[in-house]
Amino acid sequence: MKSSSGTSQDPDKIGQRFGFGENWFDFARRVDESRIDRAIEGIRRLLDPEILTGSTFLDIGAGA
């Protein structure tokens, strides 16, 4: 990565990257039943509940 002055900088040293899996580990520590219940309720508000009956759901995400 180049700075505006044209010198190379290591993104890990300037705080622009997480260590591998670090952001997910932090997220996983904060997930609890309440957050899961709110996520399920949010999906139900977006979709017809009859569509969800007997279905599975895969969130592939789009990054952090």
Secondary structure, 3 states (H helix, E strand, C coil): CECCCCCECCCCCCCCCCCCCHHHHHHHHHCCHHHHHHHHHHHHHHCCHHHHCCCCCCCCCCCC
